[in-house]
Amino acid sequence: MVPPHSDEAEQSVLGALLIDNMAFDTVADKLVPGSFYRSEHRTIYAAVAALVTAGKPADVITVFEALQVRGQSDDVGGLSYLNELAQSVAGTANVWRYAEIVAQRAQCREAITIARDLQAAAYDAGDLAAAADQAVQALLALQQGHGDGNPVPLADLLPGWVDQLQARAEGQSDAIPTGLVDCDELFSGGLRRGELVVIGSRPSMGKTGLCHTLARGFSLTAPVLVLSMEDSLNMLVARQMAATGRINLADIRNPANARGPLWEGVTRGMEALSPLPIHVDDQPSLTLREVRRKASYVRSRRGDLGVVILDYLQLMEEPGDESRAYELNRISRGLKRMAKEMQCAVVLLSQLSRKADETDGPPRIDHLAESGGIEQAADIIGLLWRESRRKPRPDNKHHGQIEWAKNKNGPTDTVQLWFDGATQRWESAGYAHA
């Protein structure tokens, strides 16, 4: 069976480029040489792209000469075939549509290759889980338009980069704010898509409450997915309702003996939470493949996905016979890869080792459980700490802090926070409303 392709569309794209080099700007972000099925078409497109990128004209004669220098002119049918291509189109008005057809057929061929590789792995009775994960990653990259994943000339990236810089200069931020003012200031407005953020703490420090605080902050700008492997869906709702409605969590769990105005708080919570694009999931022991699947589901429904929050790393599993430390490192690297490929930020909560309890003061980055691979994979690492958990005093009841110990693209610092344990609510210390 002949792989999917369109000779007519490929010829029309090349013909349009030969008669009007301005058309190259229209197709360059859709096509690479590998997008073309016929080898001669791949060769011709590469020659045209090289000439145009160098600021030189690319017509029948110049392309023919360039191919002659490379010893490729006979491989493409010589001058006669180039003339035939140039005469095959009346103009360039529809070149974008021809390029879409070529790109779509190329994606179909790539999908067939991915499926064949997965089939071969199944027949070989090898590591099917690993092969399936590779297939999922390849399909996600294909969906993102990565194609063959070929290196991109720096010069091709500069115009788009300048446009983005101009947009930011005009106030169009590419950051996703956390909602915690001091954190956003440290990160120049918030998190960026493609980043992996690890937040570690010992148990009962309030990291799950922080998870939901961040979800609300992120959701004001972009859709959010919260994957909780510890709490049920009902508990996820209860935590969010307690924080937004300012309701004692104990009253929600035992409403018959509520000590405060329960239903007024529920009304406030409903009004605050209902418009927010937050999706939640309570499946335990997630694998990388399952995280990707759930993230893809939300993105397909929303048309976008800004942030994925996972609570927490040590509850994840990944099939294999390696040590637990290696497994967690592999998960961390896989989540970083997912953040880049799906263009979302990933916030990964993590337990700290018991060594943190032996320290007289805030935790350190080396207290991350099996920290080596996690530290390497993360762009940002925060360490959550509340002194009151070890040395309670009246003046530190609501005090908390995050030590941002790693920030790959900016400064590190300690951010002071305010925490209300009754409602599971976190705020920036200077902006707290008791």
C-alpha positions as CSV (number, residue, x, y, z in Angstrom):
1,M,0.0,0.0,0.0
2,V,1.3,3.4,-1.0
3,P,1.8,5.8,2.0
4,P,-0.5,8.8,2.1
5,H,0.8,11.7,-0.1
6,S,-0.3,14.1,-2.8
7,D,1.9,14.6,-5.8
8,E,-0.3,17.4,-7.0
9,A,-0.1,19.4,-3.7
10,E,3.7,18.9,-3.5
11,Q,4.2,20.1,-7.1
12,S,1.9,23.1,-6.5
13,V,3.9,24.2,-3.4
14,L,7.2,23.9,-5.2
15,G,5.8,25.6,-8.3
16,A,4.5,28.5,-6.2
17,L,7.9,28.9,-4.5
18,L,9.7,29.0,-7.8
19,I,7.6,31.8,-9.2
20,D,7.3,33.9,-6.0
21,N,9.8,33.5,-3.1
22,M,7.5,35.5,-0.9
23,A,5.4,32.4,-0.6
24,F,8.1,30.8,1.4
25,D,7.1,32.8,4.5
26,T,3.6,31.3,4.2
27,V,4.8,27.7,4.2
28,A,8.0,27.7,6.2
29,D,6.3,27.1,9.5
30,K,4.4,24.2,8.1
31,L,6.9,22.3,6.0
32,V,10.4,20.9,6.2
33,P,12.1,18.8,3.5
34,G,11.0,15.6,5.2
35,S,7.3,16.7,4.8
36,F,7.5,15.8,1.1
37,Y,7.0,12.2,0.0
38,R,8.9,12.2,-3.2
39,S,12.7,12.3,-2.8
40,E,13.1,14.8,-5.7
41,H,10.6,17.1,-4.0
42,R,12.5,17.0,-0.7
43,T,15.7,17.9,-2.5
44,I,14.2,20.8,-4.4
45,Y,12.5,22.2,-1.3
46,A,15.7,22.1,0.6
47,A,17.5,24.0,-2.2
48,V,14.8,26.6,-2.3
49,A,14.8,27.0,1.5
50,A,18.6,27.4,1.5
51,L,18.6,30.1,-1.1
52,V,15.7,32.1,0.4
53,T,17.1,31.9,3.9
54,A,20.4,33.2,2.6
55,G,18.6,36.2,1.0
56,K,19.2,34.9,-2.6
57,P,16.6,34.5,-5.3
58,A,15.2,31.0,-5.9
59,D,13.8,30.5,-9.4
60,V,14.2,27.8,-11.9
61,I,17.7,28.8,-13.0
62,T,19.2,29.6,-9.5
63,V,17.7,26.4,-8.0
64,F,19.0,24.4,-11.0
65,E,22.5,25.9,-10.5
66,A,22.4,25.2,-6.8
67,L,21.5,21.6,-7.4
68,Q,24.2,21.2,-10.0
69,V,26.8,22.4,-7.5
70,R,25.6,19.7,-5.1
71,G,25.5,17.1,-7.9
72,Q,21.8,16.6,-7.4
73,S,20.3,18.2,-10.6
74,D,19.9,14.9,-12.4
75,D,18.3,13.3,-9.3
76,V,15.4,15.8,-9.5
77,G,14.7,15.5,-13.3
78,G,17.0,18.4,-14.3
79,L,16.0,21.8,-15.7
80,S,13.0,20.4,-17.5
81,Y,11.2,19.2,-14.4
82,L,11.9,22.5,-12.6
83,N,10.3,24.3,-15.5
84,E,7.4,21.9,-15.4
85,L,6.9,22.7,-11.7
86,A,7.0,26.5,-12.3
87,Q,4.4,26.2,-15.1
88,S,2.1,23.9,-13.0
89,V,0.6,26.8,-11.0
90,A,-1.1,30.0,-12.1
91,G,-0.2,31.9,-8.9
92,T,0.5,31.6,-5.2
93,A,-2.9,32.6,-3.7
94,N,-3.7,29.0,-2.5
95,V,-0.1,27.9,-1.6
96,W,-1.0,27.9,2.2
97,R,-3.7,25.3,1.4
98,Y,-1.4,23.2,-0.7
99,A,1.1,23.3,2.2
100,E,-1.5,22.2,4.7
101,I,-2.2,19.1,2.5
102,V,1.5,18.2,2.3
103,A,1.9,18.7,6.0
104,Q,-1.2,16.6,6.8
105,R,-0.1,13.7,4.6
106,A,3.4,13.8,6.2
107,Q,1.8,13.6,9.7
108,C,-0.2,10.6,8.5
109,R,3.0,8.9,7.3
110,E,4.7,9.6,10.6
111,A,1.7,8.2,12.5
112,I,1.9,5.0,10.5
113,T,5.6,4.7,11.3
114,I,4.8,5.2,15.1
115,A,2.1,2.5,14.9
116,R,4.4,0.1,13.1
117,D,7.1,0.6,15.7
118,L,4.6,-0.1,18.5
119,Q,3.4,-3.2,16.6
120,A,6.9,-4.5,16.2
121,A,7.6,-4.0,19.9
122,A,4.4,-6.0,20.7
123,Y,5.4,-8.8,18.3
124,D,8.9,-8.9,19.9
125,A,7.3,-9.3,23.3
126,G,9.7,-6.6,24.6
127,D,9.1,-3.7,27.1
128,L,5.6,-2.9,25.8
129,A,5.0,-0.2,28.4
130,A,8.2,1.7,27.4
131,A,7.3,1.3,23.7
132,A,3.8,2.5,24.4
133,D,5.1,5.6,26.3
134,Q,7.5,6.3,23.4
135,A,4.6,6.1,21.0
136,V,2.4,8.4,23.1
137,Q,5.3,11.0,23.3
138,A,5.9,10.8,19.5
139,L,2.2,11.3,18.8
140,L,2.0,14.3,21.1
141,A,5.0,15.8,19.4
142,L,3.4,15.1,16.1
143,Q,0.2,16.8,17.3
144,Q,2.3,19.8,18.3
145,G,3.6,20.0,14.8
146,H,7.2,19.0,15.7
147,G,7.4,16.7,12.7
148,D,10.8,15.2,12.2
149,G,12.2,17.2,15.1
150,N,15.0,18.6,12.9
151,P,17.3,21.3,14.2
152,V,16.1,24.9,13.4
153,P,18.5,27.6,12.2
154,L,18.8,30.3,14.9
155,A,18.2,32.9,12.2
156,D,14.8,31.5,11.6
157,L,13.9,31.9,15.3
158,L,14.9,35.5,15.6
159,P,11.9,37.3,14.0
160,G,9.4,35.4,16.1
161,W,11.5,36.0,19.2
162,V,11.6,39.7,18.6
163,D,7.8,39.7,18.1
164,Q,7.4,38.0,21.5
165,L,9.7,40.5,23.1
166,Q,7.7,43.4,21.6
167,A,4.4,41.8,22.9
168,R,5.8,41.6,26.4
169,A,7.1,45.1,26.2
170,E,3.6,46.2,25.4
171,G,2.2,44.4,28.4
172,Q,1.2,41.0,26.9
173,S,2.8,38.7,29.4
174,D,3.5,35.1,28.7
175,A,3.6,34.2,32.4
176,I,0.9,32.3,34.3
177,P,0.6,34.1,37.7
178,T,0.5,31.9,40.8
179,G,-1.8,34.3,42.7
180,L,0.9,34.7,45.4
181,V,2.2,38.2,44.8
182,D,5.7,37.8,46.1
183,C,6.2,34.6,44.2
184,D,5.0,36.2,41.0
185,E,7.4,39.1,41.5
186,L,10.3,36.6,42.0
187,F,9.4,34.8,38.7
188,S,8.8,37.9,36.7
189,G,5.1,37.5,36.6
190,G,4.6,33.8,37.2
191,L,5.5,30.4,35.7
192,R,6.2,29.8,32.0
193,R,5.0,27.0,29.8
194,G,7.5,24.2,29.5
195,E,8.7,24.6,33.1
196,L,8.8,21.8,35.7
197,V,8.4,23.2,39.2
198,V,9.0,21.0,42.2
199,I,7.7,22.0,45.7
200,G,8.9,19.8,48.5
201,S,7.9,19.6,52.1
202,R,7.5,17.2,55.1
203,P,4.0,15.9,55.9
204,S,1.5,18.3,57.4
205,M,3.2,21.4,56.2
206,G,0.2,22.4,54.1
207,K,1.5,21.4,50.6
208,T,-1.9,20.1,49.5
209,G,-3.5,23.4,50.6
210,L,-0.8,25.2,48.7
211,C,-1.6,23.0,45.7
212,H,-5.2,24.2,45.6
213,T,-4.2,27.8,46.3
214,L,-1.9,27.7,43.2
215,A,-4.6,26.0,41.1
216,R,-7.0,28.9,41.8
217,G,-4.3,31.4,41.0
218,F,-3.3,29.7,37.7
219,S,-6.9,29.3,36.6
220,L,-7.5,33.0,36.4
221,T,-5.2,33.0,33.3
222,A,-5.2,29.4,31.9
223,P,-6.9,26.0,32.3
224,V,-5.5,23.9,35.1
225,L,-5.5,20.1,35.8
226,V,-5.0,18.9,39.4
227,L,-4.1,15.3,39.8
228,S,-4.5,14.2,43.4
229,M,-3.3,10.7,44.2
230,E,-4.2,11.0,47.9
231,D,-7.5,12.9,48.3
232,S,-10.9,11.8,46.9
233,L,-12.9,14.1,44.6
234,N,-15.2,15.0,47.4
235,M,-12.2,16.0,49.6
236,L,-10.7,18.1,46.7
237,V,-14.0,20.0,46.5
238,A,-14.1,20.4,50.3
239,R,-10.6,21.9,50.4
240,Q,-11.4,24.4,47.7
241,M,-14.7,25.3,49.3
242,A,-13.1,25.8,52.7
243,A,-10.5,28.2,51.3
244,T,-12.7,30.2,49.0
245,G,-15.7,30.3,51.3
246,R,-13.6,30.8,54.4
247,I,-15.2,27.8,56.1
248,N,-13.6,25.7,58.7
249,L,-12.7,22.4,57.0
250,A,-13.9,20.6,60.1
251,D,-17.4,22.2,59.7
252,I,-17.6,20.9,56.1
253,R,-16.7,17.4,57.3
254,N,-19.3,17.6,60.1
255,P,-21.9,20.1,59.0
256,A,-24.4,19.0,61.7
257,N,-22.1,20.5,64.3
258,A,-20.8,23.5,62.4
259,R,-19.4,26.2,64.5
260,G,-19.7,29.0,62.0
261,P,-22.0,30.3,59.2
262,L,-21.6,27.3,57.0
263,W,-24.1,28.1,54.1
264,E,-23.0,31.7,53.7
265,G,-19.5,30.3,53.1
266,V,-20.8,27.7,50.7
267,T,-22.5,30.4,48.7
268,R,-19.2,32.4,48.5
269,G,-17.3,29.3,47.5
270,M,-19.8,28.4,44.8
271,E,-19.6,31.9,43.3
272,A,-15.8,31.9,43.4
273,L,-15.1,28.4,42.1
274,S,-17.8,27.9,39.4
275,P,-16.2,30.1,36.7
276,L,-12.7,28.7,37.2
277,P,-11.3,26.3,34.5
278,I,-10.0,23.8,37.1
279,H,-10.2,20.1,36.3
280,V,-9.6,17.5,39.1
281,D,-8.8,13.8,39.1
282,D,-8.3,11.4,42.1
283,Q,-6.9,8.3,40.4
284,P,-4.2,6.8,42.7
285,S,-0.7,5.7,41.6
286,L,-0.6,7.4,38.3
287,T,2.0,6.5,35.6
288,L,3.6,9.0,33.2
289,R,1.4,7.6,30.4
290,E,-1.8,8.1,32.4
291,V,-0.7,11.7,33.3
292,R,-0.2,12.4,29.6
293,R,-3.5,10.9,28.7
294,K,-5.4,13.0,31.3
295,A,-3.6,16.2,30.3
296,S,-4.3,15.5,26.6
297,Y,-8.0,15.0,27.5
298,V,-8.3,18.4,29.3
299,R,-6.4,20.2,26.5
300,S,-8.7,18.7,23.8
301,R,-11.8,19.8,25.8
302,R,-10.5,23.3,26.7
303,G,-8.4,24.0,23.6
304,D,-5.5,24.8,26.0
305,L,-3.9,23.6,29.2
306,G,-1.7,26.0,31.2
307,V,-0.7,24.0,34.2
308,V,-0.7,20.5,35.5
309,I,-0.4,20.0,39.3
310,L,0.5,16.6,40.7
311,D,0.1,15.8,44.4
312,Y,2.5,14.1,44.8
313,L,5.6,12.5,43.2
314,Q,6.1,9.6,45.7
315,L,2.6,8.3,44.9
316,M,3.4,7.9,41.2
317,E,4.5,4.6,39.7
318,E,6.4,3.7,36.6
319,P,6.6,0.0,35.3
320,G,10.1,-1.4,35.4
321,D,12.6,-3.4,37.5
322,E,14.9,-0.5,38.4
323,S,15.4,0.9,41.9
324,R,12.8,3.3,43.4
325,A,15.2,6.2,43.2
326,Y,15.8,5.6,39.5
327,E,12.1,5.2,38.9
328,L,11.4,8.6,40.5
329,N,14.1,10.2,38.5
330,R,12.7,8.8,35.3
331,I,9.3,10.1,36.3
332,S,10.7,13.6,36.9
333,R,12.5,13.6,33.6
334,G,9.3,12.4,31.9
335,L,7.2,15.2,33.4
336,K,9.8,17.8,32.3
337,R,9.6,16.3,28.8
338,M,5.8,16.5,28.9
339,A,5.9,20.1,30.0
340,K,8.0,21.0,26.9
341,E,6.0,18.9,24.4
342,M,2.6,19.9,25.6
343,Q,3.6,23.6,26.3
344,C,2.3,23.7,29.8
345,A,3.9,24.2,33.2
346,V,4.0,21.2,35.5
347,V,4.0,21.7,39.3
348,L,5.1,18.6,41.1
349,L,4.7,18.3,44.8
350,S,7.2,16.0,46.6
351,Q,7.9,14.7,50.0
352,L,11.1,15.6,51.7
353,S,13.2,12.9,53.4
354,R,13.2,12.4,57.2
355,K,16.6,14.2,57.3
356,A,14.7,17.5,57.1
357,D,13.2,16.7,60.5
358,E,16.8,16.6,61.9
359,T,17.6,20.1,60.8
360,D,17.1,23.0,63.1
361,G,15.5,25.3,60.6
362,P,14.1,25.3,57.1
363,P,14.8,22.3,54.8
364,R,17.5,22.2,52.1
365,I,17.4,21.1,48.5
366,D,19.3,17.9,49.3
367,H,16.4,16.8,51.6
368,L,14.3,16.0,48.5
369,A,13.7,12.3,48.6
370,E,16.0,10.6,46.0
371,S,16.9,14.2,45.1
372,G,19.6,13.7,42.4
373,G,17.4,13.3,39.3
374,I,14.6,15.4,40.6
375,E,16.9,18.4,41.1
376,Q,18.4,18.0,37.7
377,A,15.0,17.8,35.9
378,A,13.4,20.7,37.7
379,D,13.6,24.3,36.5
380,I,12.4,25.7,39.8
381,I,12.5,24.1,43.3
382,G,10.7,25.4,46.3
383,L,10.9,24.1,49.9
384,L,7.8,24.7,52.0
385,W,8.2,25.1,55.7
386,R,6.2,26.2,58.8
387,E,8.1,26.7,62.0
388,S,4.9,26.2,64.0
389,R,4.8,22.5,63.2
390,R,7.9,22.0,65.3
391,K,8.1,25.0,67.7
392,P,4.5,26.4,68.0
393,R,4.2,29.9,69.4
394,P,1.4,32.5,69.3
395,D,3.4,34.7,67.0
396,N,4.1,32.0,64.4
397,K,0.7,30.3,64.2
398,H,0.0,31.5,60.7
399,H,3.6,31.9,59.4
400,G,4.9,29.9,56.5
401,Q,7.6,30.3,53.9
402,I,8.9,28.9,50.6
403,E,12.6,28.7,50.1
404,W,13.0,29.0,46.3
405,A,16.3,27.1,46.3
406,K,16.6,26.7,42.5
407,N,15.4,29.1,39.7
408,K,17.0,28.1,36.5
409,N,16.1,31.4,34.8
410,G,16.1,33.9,37.6
411,P,17.0,34.7,41.2
412,T,16.4,32.5,44.3
413,D,14.9,33.9,47.5
414,T,12.7,33.1,50.5
415,V,9.1,34.2,50.2
416,Q,7.1,34.7,53.4
417,L,3.5,33.3,53.4
418,W,0.5,33.3,55.6
419,F,-1.4,30.1,56.3
420,D,-4.8,29.4,57.9
421,G,-4.9,25.8,58.8
422,A,-8.6,25.8,59.5
423,T,-9.5,26.8,56.0
424,Q,-6.4,25.5,54.2
425,R,-5.8,29.0,52.8
426,W,-2.4,30.3,51.7
427,E,-1.7,33.9,50.9
428,S,1.3,36.2,50.5
429,A,2.3,37.4,54.0
430,G,2.0,41.1,53.2
431,Y,-1.4,40.6,51.5
432,A,-3.2,38.3,53.9
433,H,-6.7,38.8,55.0
434,A,-7.4,37.1,58.3
